Amino acid sequence: MIFRFFILFSAISLTACFNPFFPDKGTPPPIVSSPARTIQLLREAYERRDIFAFENLIYSTAEFSSYTQISESYTSTLSNFMFEPRVFIDSIFPPNRFFPRGRSYYELKWEQEHRIHSRMFDRAEEIVFLRPLVAGETIFETDETGTDTISALVKTESSQIRIKYRGQDFTVDATGQIFAMKRRNGAWKIWKWIELN
């Protein structure tokens, strides 16, 4: 009886080792970085309200800038932008099909953008994308030899965010954004952030 039990136990143990329903456990393969994946991680950082995850997506805090296009009538109600210099996007990026030429934007540096996001993540009770933030068309730029990709411009689809603050819901439409990205240690990071409103 004991011998039969031992044989049965051995057979079960042996088949479990090769059973496809019990695959080997180990380190999962790393997820390959891409501009689209960076946009996905940005969306997740918003929904988790995780400032550290947001910081980790930035290529260089010294080089980072965000650019917001706002109409003159709307600008007068926003104290955040009243004293910010207007910047022409033509002076930053070479001509491409994403940017309307001759338009000016308000520029925020990393300290300002970080402060805005820190407050939003701390104070919001919930952040949800009603229409998801996803990467659309991407333009890649290569080095002079044409063999290595050095940067990317990623245009996102229109999205919509609901922010819950003090029990009230606020909905924000993002009609389109462009993320200029560069790679650092093999991972795509956000270098510049341009809002097309």
C-alpha positions as CSV (number, residue, x, y, z in Angstrom):
1,M,0.0,0.0,0.0
2,I,2.8,2.5,0.9
3,F,4.7,1.5,-2.2
4,R,1.6,2.2,-4.4
5,F,1.2,5.6,-2.8
6,F,4.8,6.4,-3.4
7,I,4.5,5.4,-7.1
8,L,1.3,7.4,-7.5
9,F,2.9,10.5,-5.8
10,S,6.0,10.2,-8.0
11,A,4.0,10.0,-11.2
12,I,1.9,13.1,-10.2
13,S,5.1,15.0,-9.3
14,L,6.8,14.0,-12.5
15,T,3.9,15.0,-14.8
16,A,3.5,18.3,-12.9
17,C,7.0,19.2,-13.9
18,F,6.1,19.0,-17.6
19,N,2.4,19.9,-17.4
20,P,1.6,22.9,-19.6
21,F,-1.1,24.0,-17.1
22,F,1.7,24.6,-14.5
23,P,4.4,26.5,-16.5
24,D,7.8,27.2,-15.0
25,K,7.8,30.3,-12.8
26,G,10.6,32.8,-13.4
27,T,11.3,36.3,-14.3
28,P,8.9,37.5,-17.0
29,P,10.5,38.9,-20.1
30,P,11.1,42.7,-20.0
31,I,8.6,44.9,-21.8
32,V,10.3,46.6,-24.7
33,S,10.2,50.4,-24.4
34,S,8.5,52.3,-27.2
35,P,7.0,55.8,-27.5
36,A,3.5,54.2,-27.4
37,R,4.5,52.4,-24.2
38,T,5.7,55.7,-22.6
39,I,2.2,57.2,-23.4
40,Q,0.6,54.2,-21.7
41,L,2.8,54.6,-18.6
42,L,1.9,58.3,-18.5
43,R,-1.8,57.4,-18.5
44,E,-1.2,54.9,-15.7
45,A,0.8,57.5,-13.7
46,Y,-2.2,59.9,-13.9
47,E,-4.8,57.3,-12.9
48,R,-2.6,56.1,-10.0
49,R,-1.8,59.8,-9.1
50,D,1.8,58.7,-8.8
51,I,4.2,61.6,-9.0
52,F,7.3,59.3,-8.9
53,A,6.1,57.3,-11.9
54,F,5.5,60.7,-13.7
55,E,9.0,61.9,-12.8
56,N,10.5,58.7,-14.1
57,L,9.0,59.3,-17.6
58,I,11.0,62.6,-18.1
59,Y,14.1,62.6,-20.2
60,S,15.8,65.5,-18.4
61,T,14.3,67.9,-15.9
62,A,16.9,70.5,-17.0
63,E,15.8,70.2,-20.7
64,F,12.0,69.6,-20.1
65,S,9.5,72.2,-21.3
66,S,5.8,72.0,-21.8
67,Y,4.0,74.3,-24.3
68,T,0.4,75.3,-24.1
69,Q,-1.5,77.1,-26.9
70,I,-4.2,79.3,-25.4
71,S,-6.5,81.9,-27.0
72,E,-5.9,85.5,-26.0
73,S,-9.4,85.8,-24.4
74,Y,-8.9,82.8,-22.3
75,T,-5.4,83.8,-21.2
76,S,-6.6,86.8,-19.3
77,T,-8.4,84.5,-16.8
78,L,-5.3,82.3,-16.1
79,S,-2.9,83.9,-13.7
80,N,-0.5,80.9,-14.2
81,F,0.2,82.1,-17.7
82,M,-0.1,85.9,-17.4
83,F,3.7,86.5,-17.1
84,E,5.0,83.5,-19.1
85,P,6.8,84.4,-22.3
86,R,5.3,83.3,-25.6
87,V,7.4,81.0,-27.7
88,F,7.1,80.2,-31.4
89,I,7.2,76.5,-31.9
90,D,9.1,77.0,-35.2
91,S,12.2,78.0,-33.2
92,I,12.2,74.6,-31.4
93,F,11.2,72.0,-34.0
94,P,12.0,71.8,-37.7
95,P,9.0,71.9,-40.1
96,N,6.9,68.8,-39.9
97,R,3.2,67.9,-40.5
98,F,2.3,67.9,-36.8
99,F,2.8,71.6,-36.0
100,P,0.9,74.5,-37.5
101,R,3.6,77.0,-38.4
102,G,3.7,80.5,-37.0
103,R,1.8,79.7,-33.8
104,S,3.0,80.8,-30.4
105,Y,2.7,78.9,-27.1
106,Y,3.2,79.5,-23.4
107,E,6.2,77.6,-22.0
108,L,6.5,76.0,-18.6
109,K,9.7,74.6,-17.2
110,W,10.0,71.4,-15.2
111,E,9.6,73.1,-11.8
112,Q,6.3,74.6,-12.8
113,E,5.0,71.5,-14.4
114,H,6.1,69.4,-11.5
115,R,4.3,71.7,-9.0
116,I,1.1,71.5,-11.1
117,H,1.2,67.7,-11.2
118,S,2.1,67.3,-7.6
119,R,-0.9,69.4,-6.5
120,M,-3.2,67.7,-8.9
121,F,-2.1,64.2,-7.8
122,D,-2.3,65.1,-4.1
123,R,-5.6,66.8,-4.1
124,A,-7.6,64.8,-6.6
125,E,-9.6,61.9,-5.2
126,E,-9.7,60.2,-8.6
127,I,-8.4,60.6,-12.1
128,V,-10.0,58.6,-14.8
129,F,-9.6,58.7,-18.6
130,L,-13.1,58.6,-20.1
131,R,-11.5,58.5,-23.6
132,P,-8.0,56.9,-23.2
133,L,-4.8,58.7,-23.9
134,V,-3.2,56.6,-26.7
135,A,-0.3,57.2,-29.1
136,G,-1.3,57.9,-32.7
137,E,1.0,58.8,-35.6
138,T,4.7,58.9,-34.7
139,I,7.5,60.6,-36.6
140,F,11.0,59.1,-35.9
141,E,14.2,61.1,-36.5
142,T,17.4,59.2,-37.2
143,D,21.0,60.3,-36.8
144,E,23.1,61.6,-39.7
145,T,24.0,58.0,-40.8
146,G,20.3,57.0,-40.8
147,T,21.1,53.9,-38.8
148,D,20.0,54.9,-35.3
149,T,16.7,56.5,-34.1
150,I,17.5,59.4,-31.9
151,S,14.1,61.0,-31.2
152,A,10.4,60.7,-31.9
153,L,7.4,63.0,-32.1
154,V,4.2,61.2,-30.9
155,K,0.8,62.7,-31.6
156,T,-1.9,61.4,-29.3
157,E,-5.5,60.9,-30.1
158,S,-8.1,63.2,-28.5
159,S,-8.8,62.1,-25.0
160,Q,-10.9,63.1,-22.0
161,I,-10.1,63.0,-18.3
162,R,-12.5,63.1,-15.4
163,I,-11.0,64.5,-12.2
164,K,-12.8,64.1,-8.9
165,Y,-12.0,66.9,-6.5
166,R,-13.8,67.6,-3.2
167,G,-16.7,65.3,-4.3
168,Q,-17.2,67.1,-7.6
169,D,-16.4,65.8,-11.1
170,F,-14.5,68.0,-13.6
171,T,-14.1,66.8,-17.1
172,V,-11.2,68.0,-19.3
173,D,-11.0,67.5,-23.0
174,A,-7.5,67.1,-24.5
175,T,-8.0,67.7,-28.2
176,G,-4.5,66.6,-29.1
177,Q,-1.0,66.6,-27.7
178,I,2.5,66.0,-29.1
179,F,5.2,64.4,-27.1
180,A,8.8,64.9,-28.2
181,M,10.8,61.9,-26.9
182,K,14.4,60.8,-26.6
183,R,15.9,57.6,-25.4
184,R,17.8,57.3,-22.2
185,N,19.4,53.9,-21.2
186,G,17.3,52.3,-23.9
187,A,14.0,53.7,-22.6
188,W,11.9,56.3,-24.4
189,K,11.3,59.4,-22.2
190,I,9.4,62.6,-22.6
191,W,11.6,65.5,-23.6
192,K,9.0,68.2,-24.6
193,W,5.2,68.2,-24.2
194,I,3.1,70.3,-26.6
195,E,-0.7,70.7,-26.1
196,L,-2.6,71.5,-29.2
197,N,-5.8,73.1,-27.9
